[in-house]
Amino acid sequence: MENKKLILVGWADAIENLDGWHTQEEAIEWGRTDDWIVHQVGWILDETESYILLSSRFNEACGDRDSSVGGLFKIPKPWILYMKTLVEFKSVLDK
């Protein structure tokens, strides 16, 4: 199994407001808030020019498979504000 990086990534999510009708001033004020920034931790599975693919968990000892991953999340690169490596994981199964 290859080494995996656990990262902290901050990204801008698309949001909507379904609380009914608003004045234009209220809409503009709501639009200027920064509550659309998501901070997420995950293991990088793949990274391309267009996106990163994260897994929130993995199990490297899953029977006849090398590893199994869960909690997949794909984030478009233009939405990413920052990425920071927290730890690099080396398999505990490698002897």
Secondary structure, DSSP 8 states (H G I E B T S, - for coil): ---EEEEEEEEE------S----HHHHHHHHT--TTEEEEEEEEEEE-SSEEEEEEEEES-BTTBS-EEEEEEEEEGGGEEEEEEEEEE--SS--
